[in-house]
Amino acid sequence: MNVSLGYLFLSNTRLLNFYAGFEFIQTWTKSRRQFDFDKMKYDNTQYSSQFYGLKACWFIPVYQRKPKDFYYY
């Protein structure tokens, strides 16, 4: 499960485009093998892990500028 909460800003000057936010990841896993050779016993344990952190991105735009004319249909 991946949850992210952030803010995206895209400027008209195309120089300052960024994303900043908080990200939370939670996983539920278990061993793919029934027998654990390191411990020499059966392993059916289920694990849960949580990861969280800050995420920041700076976008370099490749799109063209919008036209100055407006077209109405």
MARROGU-805007 format. One record per residue: residue number from 1; x, y, z of N, C-alpha, C in turn; residue in three letters. Coordinates in Angstrom, 1 decimal, m for minus. Layout:
<nodes>
<node><resi>NUM</resi><n_c1>X</n_c1><n_c2>Y</n_c2><n_c3>Z</n_c3><ca_c1>X</ca_c1><ca_c2>Y</ca_c2><ca_c3>Z</ca_c3><c_c1>X</c_c1><c_c2>Y</c_c2><c_c3>Z</c_c3><resn>ala</resn></node>
...
</nodes>
This chain:
<nodes>
<node><resi>1</resi><n_c1>0.9</n_c1><n_c2>m1.2</n_c2><n_c3>0.0</n_c3><ca_c1>0.0</ca_c1><ca_c2>0.0</ca_c2><ca_c3>0.0</ca_c3><c_c1>0.9</c_c1><c_c2>1.2</c_c2><c_c3>0.0</c_c3><resn>met</resn></node>
<node><resi>2</resi><n_c1>0.6</n_c1><n_c2>2.2</n_c2><n_c3>m0.9</n_c3><ca_c1>1.4</ca_c1><ca_c2>3.4</ca_c2><ca_c3>m1.0</ca_c3><c_c1>0.5</c_c1><c_c2>4.6</c_c2><c_c3>m0.9</c_c3><resn>asn</resn></node>
<node><resi>3</resi><n_c1>0.7</n_c1><n_c2>5.5</n_c2><n_c3>0.0</n_c3><ca_c1>m0.1</ca_c1><ca_c2>6.7</ca_c2><ca_c3>0.2</ca_c3><c_c1>0.8</c_c1><c_c2>7.9</c_c2><c_c3>0.2</c_c3><resn>val</resn></node>
<node><resi>4</resi><n_c1>0.4</n_c1><n_c2>8.9</n_c2><n_c3>m0.6</n_c3><ca_c1>1.2</ca_c1><ca_c2>10.1</ca_c2><ca_c3>m0.7</ca_c3><c_c1>0.3</c_c1><c_c2>11.3</c_c2><c_c3>m0.6</c_c3><resn>ser</resn></node>
<node><resi>5</resi><n_c1>0.8</n_c1><n_c2>12.3</n_c2><n_c3>0.1</n_c3><ca_c1>0.0</ca_c1><ca_c2>13.6</ca_c2><ca_c3>0.2</ca_c3><c_c1>1.0</c_c1><c_c2>14.7</c_c2><c_c3>m0.1</c_c3><resn>leu</resn></node>
<node><resi>6</resi><n_c1>0.7</n_c1><n_c2>15.5</n_c2><n_c3>m1.1</n_c3><ca_c1>1.7</ca_c1><ca_c2>16.5</ca_c2><ca_c3>m1.5</ca_c3><c_c1>1.1</c_c1><c_c2>17.7</c_c2><c_c3>m2.2</c_c3><resn>gly</resn></node>
<node><resi>7</resi><n_c1>2.0</n_c1><n_c2>18.5</n_c2><n_c3>m2.7</n_c3><ca_c1>1.6</ca_c1><ca_c2>19.7</ca_c2><ca_c3>m3.4</ca_c3><c_c1>2.4</c_c1><c_c2>19.8</c_c2><c_c3>m4.7</c_c3><resn>tyr</resn></node>
<node><resi>8</resi><n_c1>1.7</n_c1><n_c2>20.0</n_c2><n_c3>m5.8</n_c3><ca_c1>2.3</ca_c1><ca_c2>20.2</ca_c2><ca_c3>m7.1</ca_c3><c_c1>2.1</c_c1><c_c2>21.6</c_c2><c_c3>m7.6</c_c3><resn>leu</resn></node>
<node><resi>9</resi><n_c1>3.2</n_c1><n_c2>22.2</n_c2><n_c3>m8.0</n_c3><ca_c1>3.2</ca_c1><ca_c2>23.6</ca_c2><ca_c3>m8.5</ca_c3><c_c1>3.8</c_c1><c_c2>23.6</c_c2><c_c3>m9.9</c_c3><resn>phe</resn></node>
<node><resi>10</resi><n_c1>3.1</n_c1><n_c2>24.2</n_c2><n_c3>m10.9</n_c3><ca_c1>3.6</ca_c1><ca_c2>24.3</ca_c2><ca_c3>m12.3</ca_c3><c_c1>3.4</c_c1><c_c2>25.8</c_c2><c_c3>m12.6</c_c3><resn>leu</resn></node>
<node><resi>11</resi><n_c1>4.6</n_c1><n_c2>26.5</n_c2><n_c3>m12.8</n_c3><ca_c1>4.6</ca_c1><ca_c2>27.9</ca_c2><ca_c3>m13.1</ca_c3><c_c1>4.4</c_c1><c_c2>28.2</c_c2><c_c3>m14.6</c_c3><resn>ser</resn></node>
<node><resi>12</resi><n_c1>3.9</n_c1><n_c2>29.4</n_c2><n_c3>m14.9</n_c3><ca_c1>3.8</ca_c1><ca_c2>29.8</ca_c2><ca_c3>m16.3</ca_c3><c_c1>5.2</c_c1><c_c2>30.1</c_c2><c_c3>m16.9</c_c3><resn>asn</resn></node>
<node><resi>13</resi><n_c1>6.2</n_c1><n_c2>30.4</n_c2><n_c3>m16.2</n_c3><ca_c1>7.5</ca_c1><ca_c2>30.7</ca_c2><ca_c3>m16.7</ca_c3><c_c1>8.3</c_c1><c_c2>29.4</c_c2><c_c3>m17.0</c_c3><resn>thr</resn></node>
<node><resi>14</resi><n_c1>7.8</n_c1><n_c2>28.3</n_c2><n_c3>m16.7</n_c3><ca_c1>8.3</ca_c1><ca_c2>26.9</ca_c2><ca_c3>m17.0</ca_c3><c_c1>9.7</c_c1><c_c2>26.7</c_c2><c_c3>m16.3</c_c3><resn>arg</resn></node>
<node><resi>15</resi><n_c1>10.1</n_c1><n_c2>27.5</n_c2><n_c3>m15.3</n_c3><ca_c1>11.3</ca_c1><ca_c2>27.3</ca_c2><ca_c3>m14.7</ca_c3><c_c1>11.1</c_c1><c_c2>26.7</c_c2><c_c3>m13.3</c_c3><resn>leu</resn></node>
<node><resi>16</resi><n_c1>10.1</n_c1><n_c2>27.1</n_c2><n_c3>m12.6</n_c3><ca_c1>9.9</ca_c1><ca_c2>26.6</ca_c2><ca_c3>m11.3</ca_c3><c_c1>8.7</c_c1><c_c2>25.7</c_c2><c_c3>m11.3</c_c3><resn>leu</resn></node>
<node><resi>17</resi><n_c1>9.0</n_c1><n_c2>24.4</n_c2><n_c3>m11.5</n_c3><ca_c1>7.9</ca_c1><ca_c2>23.3</ca_c2><ca_c3>m11.4</ca_c3><c_c1>8.4</c_c1><c_c2>22.3</c_c2><c_c3>m10.4</c_c3><resn>asn</resn></node>
<node><resi>18</resi><n_c1>7.6</n_c1><n_c2>22.1</n_c2><n_c3>m9.4</n_c3><ca_c1>8.1</ca_c1><ca_c2>21.2</ca_c2><ca_c3>m8.3</ca_c3><c_c1>7.0</c_c1><c_c2>20.4</c_c2><c_c3>m7.7</c_c3><resn>phe</resn></node>
<node><resi>19</resi><n_c1>7.3</n_c1><n_c2>19.4</n_c2><n_c3>m7.0</n_c3><ca_c1>6.4</ca_c1><ca_c2>18.6</ca_c2><ca_c3>m6.2</ca_c3><c_c1>7.1</c_c1><c_c2>18.3</c_c2><c_c3>m4.8</c_c3><resn>tyr</resn></node>
<node><resi>20</resi><n_c1>6.3</n_c1><n_c2>18.5</n_c2><n_c3>m3.8</n_c3><ca_c1>6.8</ca_c1><ca_c2>18.2</ca_c2><ca_c3>m2.4</ca_c3><c_c1>5.7</c_c1><c_c2>17.5</c_c2><c_c3>m1.6</c_c3><resn>ala</resn></node>
<node><resi>21</resi><n_c1>6.1</n_c1><n_c2>16.5</n_c2><n_c3>m0.9</n_c3><ca_c1>5.0</ca_c1><ca_c2>15.8</ca_c2><ca_c3>m0.2</ca_c3><c_c1>5.6</c_c1><c_c2>14.8</c_c2><c_c3>0.8</c_c3><resn>gly</resn></node>
<node><resi>22</resi><n_c1>4.6</n_c1><n_c2>14.1</n_c2><n_c3>1.5</n_c3><ca_c1>4.9</ca_c1><ca_c2>13.1</ca_c2><ca_c3>2.4</ca_c3><c_c1>4.4</c_c1><c_c2>11.7</c_c2><c_c3>1.9</c_c3><resn>phe</resn></node>
<node><resi>23</resi><n_c1>5.2</n_c1><n_c2>10.7</n_c2><n_c3>2.0</n_c3><ca_c1>4.9</ca_c1><ca_c2>9.4</ca_c2><ca_c3>1.4</ca_c3><c_c1>5.0</c_c1><c_c2>8.3</c_c2><c_c3>2.5</c_c3><resn>glu</resn></node>
<node><resi>24</resi><n_c1>4.0</n_c1><n_c2>7.4</n_c2><n_c3>2.5</n_c3><ca_c1>3.9</ca_c1><ca_c2>6.3</ca_c2><ca_c3>3.5</ca_c3><c_c1>3.7</c_c1><c_c2>5.0</c_c2><c_c3>2.7</c_c3><resn>phe</resn></node>
<node><resi>25</resi><n_c1>4.5</n_c1><n_c2>4.0</n_c2><n_c3>3.0</n_c3><ca_c1>4.4</ca_c1><ca_c2>2.7</ca_c2><ca_c3>2.3</ca_c3><c_c1>4.3</c_c1><c_c2>1.6</c_c2><c_c3>3.4</c_c3><resn>ile</resn></node>
<node><resi>26</resi><n_c1>3.3</n_c1><n_c2>0.7</n_c2><n_c3>3.2</n_c3><ca_c1>3.2</ca_c1><ca_c2>m0.4</ca_c2><ca_c3>4.1</ca_c3><c_c1>3.1</c_c1><c_c2>m1.7</c_c2><c_c3>3.3</c_c3><resn>gln</resn></node>
<node><resi>27</resi><n_c1>3.8</n_c1><n_c2>m2.7</n_c2><n_c3>3.8</n_c3><ca_c1>3.9</ca_c1><ca_c2>m4.0</ca_c2><ca_c3>3.1</ca_c3><c_c1>3.5</c_c1><c_c2>m5.1</c_c2><c_c3>4.0</c_c3><resn>thr</resn></node>
<node><resi>28</resi><n_c1>2.9</n_c1><n_c2>m6.1</n_c2><n_c3>3.5</n_c3><ca_c1>2.6</ca_c1><ca_c2>m7.4</ca_c2><ca_c3>4.2</ca_c3><c_c1>3.3</c_c1><c_c2>m8.5</c_c2><c_c3>3.4</c_c3><resn>trp</resn></node>
<node><resi>29</resi><n_c1>4.2</n_c1><n_c2>m9.2</n_c2><n_c3>4.0</n_c3><ca_c1>4.9</ca_c1><ca_c2>m10.2</ca_c2><ca_c3>3.2</ca_c3><c_c1>5.0</c_c1><c_c2>m11.5</c_c2><c_c3>4.0</c_c3><resn>thr</resn></node>
<node><resi>30</resi><n_c1>5.4</n_c1><n_c2>m12.6</n_c2><n_c3>3.4</n_c3><ca_c1>5.7</ca_c1><ca_c2>m13.8</ca_c2><ca_c3>4.0</ca_c3><c_c1>6.7</c_c1><c_c2>m14.6</c_c2><c_c3>3.2</c_c3><resn>lys</resn></node>
<node><resi>31</resi><n_c1>7.3</n_c1><n_c2>m15.6</n_c2><n_c3>3.7</n_c3><ca_c1>8.4</ca_c1><ca_c2>m16.3</ca_c2><ca_c3>3.0</ca_c3><c_c1>7.8</c_c1><c_c2>m17.1</c_c2><c_c3>1.8</c_c3><resn>ser</resn></node>
<node><resi>32</resi><n_c1>8.5</n_c1><n_c2>m17.1</n_c2><n_c3>0.7</n_c3><ca_c1>8.0</ca_c1><ca_c2>m17.8</ca_c2><ca_c3>m0.4</ca_c3><c_c1>8.3</c_c1><c_c2>m19.3</c_c2><c_c3>m0.3</c_c3><resn>arg</resn></node>
<node><resi>33</resi><n_c1>9.2</n_c1><n_c2>m19.7</n_c2><n_c3>0.6</n_c3><ca_c1>9.5</ca_c1><ca_c2>m21.1</ca_c2><ca_c3>0.8</ca_c3><c_c1>8.9</c_c1><c_c2>m21.6</c_c2><c_c3>2.2</c_c3><resn>arg</resn></node>
<node><resi>34</resi><n_c1>8.5</n_c1><n_c2>m22.8</n_c2><n_c3>2.2</n_c3><ca_c1>7.9</ca_c1><ca_c2>m23.3</ca_c2><ca_c3>3.5</ca_c3><c_c1>9.0</c_c1><c_c2>m23.6</c_c2><c_c3>4.5</c_c3><resn>gln</resn></node>
<node><resi>35</resi><n_c1>10.1</n_c1><n_c2>m24.0</n_c2><n_c3>4.0</n_c3><ca_c1>11.2</ca_c1><ca_c2>m24.4</ca_c2><ca_c3>4.9</ca_c3><c_c1>12.4</c_c1><c_c2>m23.4</c_c2><c_c3>4.8</c_c3><resn>phe</resn></node>
<node><resi>36</resi><n_c1>12.8</n_c1><n_c2>m22.9</n_c2><n_c3>6.0</n_c3><ca_c1>13.9</ca_c1><ca_c2>m22.0</ca_c2><ca_c3>6.1</ca_c3><c_c1>15.2</c_c1><c_c2>m22.8</c_c2><c_c3>6.4</c_c3><resn>asp</resn></node>
<node><resi>37</resi><n_c1>16.1</n_c1><n_c2>m22.9</n_c2><n_c3>5.4</n_c3><ca_c1>17.3</ca_c1><ca_c2>m23.7</ca_c2><ca_c3>5.6</ca_c3><c_c1>18.3</c_c1><c_c2>m23.0</c_c2><c_c3>6.6</c_c3><resn>phe</resn></node>
<node><resi>38</resi><n_c1>18.3</n_c1><n_c2>m21.7</n_c2><n_c3>6.7</n_c3><ca_c1>19.1</ca_c1><ca_c2>m21.0</ca_c2><ca_c3>7.7</ca_c3><c_c1>18.8</c_c1><c_c2>m21.4</c_c2><c_c3>9.1</c_c3><resn>asp</resn></node>
<node><resi>39</resi><n_c1>17.5</n_c1><n_c2>m21.5</n_c2><n_c3>9.4</n_c3><ca_c1>17.0</ca_c1><ca_c2>m21.8</ca_c2><ca_c3>10.8</ca_c3><c_c1>16.7</c_c1><c_c2>m23.3</c_c2><c_c3>11.0</c_c3><resn>lys</resn></node>
<node><resi>40</resi><n_c1>16.7</n_c1><n_c2>m24.0</n_c2><n_c3>9.8</n_c3><ca_c1>16.4</ca_c1><ca_c2>m25.4</ca_c2><ca_c3>9.8</ca_c3><c_c1>15.0</c_c1><c_c2>m25.7</c_c2><c_c3>10.4</c_c3><resn>met</resn></node>
<node><resi>41</resi><n_c1>14.0</n_c1><n_c2>m24.9</n_c2><n_c3>10.1</n_c3><ca_c1>12.6</ca_c1><ca_c2>m25.2</ca_c2><ca_c3>10.5</ca_c3><c_c1>11.7</c_c1><c_c2>m24.6</c_c2><c_c3>9.5</c_c3><resn>lys</resn></node>
<node><resi>42</resi><n_c1>10.4</n_c1><n_c2>m24.9</n_c2><n_c3>9.7</n_c3><ca_c1>9.3</ca_c1><ca_c2>m24.4</ca_c2><ca_c3>8.8</ca_c3><c_c1>9.1</c_c1><c_c2>m22.9</c_c2><c_c3>9.2</c_c3><resn>tyr</resn></node>
<node><resi>43</resi><n_c1>8.8</n_c1><n_c2>m22.1</n_c2><n_c3>8.2</n_c3><ca_c1>8.6</ca_c1><ca_c2>m20.7</ca_c2><ca_c3>8.4</ca_c3><c_c1>7.3</c_c1><c_c2>m20.3</c_c2><c_c3>7.7</c_c3><resn>asp</resn></node>
<node><resi>44</resi><n_c1>6.3</n_c1><n_c2>m20.1</n_c2><n_c3>8.5</n_c3><ca_c1>5.0</ca_c1><ca_c2>m19.6</ca_c2><ca_c3>8.0</ca_c3><c_c1>4.6</c_c1><c_c2>m18.2</c_c2><c_c3>8.6</c_c3><resn>asn</resn></node>
<node><resi>45</resi><n_c1>5.7</n_c1><n_c2>m17.5</n_c2><n_c3>9.0</n_c3><ca_c1>5.5</ca_c1><ca_c2>m16.2</ca_c2><ca_c3>9.7</ca_c3><c_c1>5.1</c_c1><c_c2>m15.1</c_c2><c_c3>8.6</c_c3><resn>thr</resn></node>
<node><resi>46</resi><n_c1>4.2</n_c1><n_c2>m14.3</n_c2><n_c3>9.0</n_c3><ca_c1>3.8</ca_c1><ca_c2>m13.1</ca_c2><ca_c3>8.1</ca_c3><c_c1>4.5</c_c1><c_c2>m11.9</c_c2><c_c3>8.7</c_c3><resn>gln</resn></node>
<node><resi>47</resi><n_c1>5.0</n_c1><n_c2>m11.0</n_c2><n_c3>7.9</n_c3><ca_c1>5.7</ca_c1><ca_c2>m9.8</ca_c2><ca_c3>8.3</ca_c3><c_c1>5.0</c_c1><c_c2>m8.6</c_c2><c_c3>7.8</c_c3><resn>tyr</resn></node>
<node><resi>48</resi><n_c1>5.1</n_c1><n_c2>m7.5</n_c2><n_c3>8.6</n_c3><ca_c1>4.6</ca_c1><ca_c2>m6.2</ca_c2><ca_c3>8.2</ca_c3><c_c1>5.7</c_c1><c_c2>m5.1</c_c2><c_c3>8.3</c_c3><resn>ser</resn></node>
<node><resi>49</resi><n_c1>5.9</n_c1><n_c2>m4.3</n_c2><n_c3>7.3</n_c3><ca_c1>6.9</ca_c1><ca_c2>m3.3</ca_c2><ca_c3>7.3</ca_c3><c_c1>6.2</c_c1><c_c2>m2.0</c_c2><c_c3>6.9</c_c3><resn>ser</resn></node>
<node><resi>50</resi><n_c1>6.7</n_c1><n_c2>m0.9</n_c2><n_c3>7.6</n_c3><ca_c1>6.2</ca_c1><ca_c2>0.4</ca_c2><ca_c3>7.3</ca_c3><c_c1>7.4</c_c1><c_c2>1.3</c_c2><c_c3>6.9</c_c3><resn>gln</resn></node>
<node><resi>51</resi><n_c1>7.3</n_c1><n_c2>2.1</n_c2><n_c3>5.9</n_c3><ca_c1>8.3</ca_c1><ca_c2>3.1</ca_c2><ca_c3>5.5</ca_c3><c_c1>7.6</c_c1><c_c2>4.4</c_c2><c_c3>5.3</c_c3><resn>phe</resn></node>
<node><resi>52</resi><n_c1>8.3</n_c1><n_c2>5.5</n_c2><n_c3>5.7</n_c3><ca_c1>7.7</ca_c1><ca_c2>6.8</ca_c2><ca_c3>5.5</ca_c3><c_c1>8.9</c_c1><c_c2>7.8</c_c2><c_c3>5.3</c_c3><resn>tyr</resn></node>
<node><resi>53</resi><n_c1>8.5</n_c1><n_c2>8.9</n_c2><n_c3>4.6</n_c3><ca_c1>9.6</ca_c1><ca_c2>9.9</ca_c2><ca_c3>4.3</ca_c3><c_c1>9.0</c_c1><c_c2>11.1</c_c2><c_c3>3.5</c_c3><resn>gly</resn></node>
<node><resi>54</resi><n_c1>9.9</n_c1><n_c2>12.0</n_c2><n_c3>3.3</n_c3><ca_c1>9.5</ca_c1><ca_c2>13.2</ca_c2><ca_c3>2.5</ca_c3><c_c1>10.0</c_c1><c_c2>12.9</c_c2><c_c3>1.0</c_c3><resn>leu</resn></node>
<node><resi>55</resi><n_c1>9.2</n_c1><n_c2>13.5</n_c2><n_c3>0.1</n_c3><ca_c1>9.5</ca_c1><ca_c2>13.3</ca_c2><ca_c3>m1.3</ca_c3><c_c1>9.5</c_c1><c_c2>14.7</c_c2><c_c3>m2.0</c_c3><resn>lys</resn></node>
<node><resi>56</resi><n_c1>10.6</n_c1><n_c2>15.0</n_c2><n_c3>m2.7</n_c3><ca_c1>10.6</ca_c1><ca_c2>16.3</ca_c2><ca_c3>m3.4</ca_c3><c_c1>11.1</c_c1><c_c2>16.0</c_c2><c_c3>m4.8</c_c3><resn>ala</resn></node>
<node><resi>57</resi><n_c1>10.5</n_c1><n_c2>16.7</n_c2><n_c3>m5.8</n_c3><ca_c1>10.8</ca_c1><ca_c2>16.5</ca_c2><ca_c3>m7.2</ca_c3><c_c1>10.9</c_c1><c_c2>17.9</c_c2><c_c3>m7.9</c_c3><resn>cys</resn></node>
<node><resi>58</resi><n_c1>11.8</n_c1><n_c2>18.1</n_c2><n_c3>m8.8</n_c3><ca_c1>11.8</ca_c1><ca_c2>19.3</ca_c2><ca_c3>m9.6</ca_c3><c_c1>11.7</c_c1><c_c2>18.8</c_c2><c_c3>m11.0</c_c3><resn>trp</resn></node>
<node><resi>59</resi><n_c1>10.7</n_c1><n_c2>19.4</n_c2><n_c3>m11.7</n_c3><ca_c1>10.4</ca_c1><ca_c2>19.0</ca_c2><ca_c3>m13.1</ca_c3><c_c1>11.0</c_c1><c_c2>19.9</c_c2><c_c3>m14.1</c_c3><resn>phe</resn></node>
<node><resi>60</resi><n_c1>11.6</n_c1><n_c2>19.3</n_c2><n_c3>m15.1</n_c3><ca_c1>12.2</ca_c1><ca_c2>20.1</ca_c2><ca_c3>m16.2</ca_c3><c_c1>11.2</c_c1><c_c2>19.9</c_c2><c_c3>m17.4</c_c3><resn>ile</resn></node>
<node><resi>61</resi><n_c1>10.5</n_c1><n_c2>21.0</n_c2><n_c3>m17.8</n_c3><ca_c1>9.4</ca_c1><ca_c2>20.8</ca_c2><ca_c3>m18.8</ca_c3><c_c1>10.0</c_c1><c_c2>20.6</c_c2><c_c3>m20.2</c_c3><resn>pro</resn></node>
<node><resi>62</resi><n_c1>9.2</n_c1><n_c2>19.8</n_c2><n_c3>m21.0</n_c3><ca_c1>9.5</ca_c1><ca_c2>19.6</ca_c2><ca_c3>m22.4</ca_c3><c_c1>8.3</c_c1><c_c2>20.0</c_c2><c_c3>m23.3</c_c3><resn>val</resn></node>
<node><resi>63</resi><n_c1>7.3</n_c1><n_c2>20.5</n_c2><n_c3>m22.7</n_c3><ca_c1>6.1</ca_c1><ca_c2>20.9</ca_c2><ca_c3>m23.4</ca_c3><c_c1>6.3</c_c1><c_c2>22.3</c_c2><c_c3>m24.0</c_c3><resn>tyr</resn></node>
<node><resi>64</resi><n_c1>5.6</n_c1><n_c2>22.6</n_c2><n_c3>m25.0</n_c3><ca_c1>5.7</ca_c1><ca_c2>23.9</ca_c2><ca_c3>m25.7</ca_c3><c_c1>4.8</c_c1><c_c2>24.9</c_c2><c_c3>m24.9</c_c3><resn>gln</resn></node>
<node><resi>65</resi><n_c1>5.1</n_c1><n_c2>26.2</n_c2><n_c3>m25.2</n_c3><ca_c1>4.3</ca_c1><ca_c2>27.2</ca_c2><ca_c3>m24.6</ca_c3><c_c1>2.9</c_c1><c_c2>27.2</c_c2><c_c3>m25.1</c_c3><resn>arg</resn></node>
<node><resi>66</resi><n_c1>2.0</n_c1><n_c2>27.6</n_c2><n_c3>m24.3</n_c3><ca_c1>0.6</ca_c1><ca_c2>27.7</ca_c2><ca_c3>m24.8</ca_c3><c_c1>0.5</c_c1><c_c2>28.9</c_c2><c_c3>m25.7</c_c3><resn>lys</resn></node>
<node><resi>67</resi><n_c1>m0.4</n_c1><n_c2>28.8</n_c2><n_c3>m26.7</n_c3><ca_c1>m0.6</ca_c1><ca_c2>29.9</ca_c2><ca_c3>m27.7</ca_c3><c_c1>m1.2</c_c1><c_c2>31.1</c_c2><c_c3>m27.0</c_c3><resn>pro</resn></node>
<node><resi>68</resi><n_c1>m0.9</n_c1><n_c2>32.3</n_c2><n_c3>m27.6</n_c3><ca_c1>m1.5</ca_c1><ca_c2>33.5</ca_c2><ca_c3>m27.1</ca_c3><c_c1>m3.0</c_c1><c_c2>33.7</c_c2><c_c3>m27.5</c_c3><resn>lys</resn></node>
<node><resi>69</resi><n_c1>m3.3</n_c1><n_c2>33.1</n_c2><n_c3>m28.6</n_c3><ca_c1>m4.7</ca_c1><ca_c2>33.1</ca_c2><ca_c3>m29.1</ca_c3><c_c1>m5.6</c_c1><c_c2>32.1</c_c2><c_c3>m28.4</c_c3><resn>asp</resn></node>
<node><resi>70</resi><n_c1>m6.8</n_c1><n_c2>32.5</n_c2><n_c3>m28.2</n_c3><ca_c1>m7.8</ca_c1><ca_c2>31.5</ca_c2><ca_c3>m27.6</ca_c3><c_c1>m8.8</c_c1><c_c2>31.1</c_c2><c_c3>m28.7</c_c3><resn>phe</resn></node>
<node><resi>71</resi><n_c1>m9.1</n_c1><n_c2>29.9</n_c2><n_c3>m28.8</n_c3><ca_c1>m10.1</ca_c1><ca_c2>29.4</ca_c2><ca_c3>m29.7</ca_c3><c_c1>m11.3</c_c1><c_c2>28.9</c_c2><c_c3>m29.0</c_c3><resn>tyr</resn></node>
<node><resi>72</resi><n_c1>m12.5</n_c1><n_c2>29.4</n_c2><n_c3>m29.4</n_c3><ca_c1>m13.7</ca_c1><ca_c2>29.0</ca_c2><ca_c3>m28.7</ca_c3><c_c1>m14.5</c_c1><c_c2>28.2</c_c2><c_c3>m29.7</c_c3><resn>tyr</resn></node>
<node><resi>73</resi><n_c1>m15.1</n_c1><n_c2>27.1</n_c2><n_c3>m29.3</n_c3><ca_c1>m15.9</ca_c1><ca_c2>26.3</ca_c2><ca_c3>m30.2</ca_c3><c_c1>m17.3</c_c1><c_c2>26.3</c_c2><c_c3>m29.7</c_c3><resn>tyr</resn></node>
</nodes>
